[in-house]
Amino acid sequence: MQSTSRFEATIPTQLHVLISDLRWRTQMLDADILEEERRAGISDPNNLAYPMLAQNLRARRDNIQVSIAILESRIEKRSTGWPSAA
């Protein structure tokens, strides 16, 4: 049986904490997006008058969601015993 260092054992916990924090941040961004859409009176991102701030917030939120998916896949790979990528 392969020994696991204390650091390696805490990696999944650290990833879960990071994912939780990122999810909280996406919720905050969602609230900011809704507030900006409310202020502008436009909620359709395809509308040419859609606020630039809301577009930027959406892009940021989408990037964070991609990061969350990547981190979750790393946790899943670790739990199934796949070697981690360096």
ABEGO torsion letter per residue (X at the ends): XBBBBAAAAAAAAAAAAAAAAAAAAAAAAAAAAAAAAAAAGBABAABAABBAAAAAAAAAAAAAAAAAAAAAAAAAAAAAGBBBBX
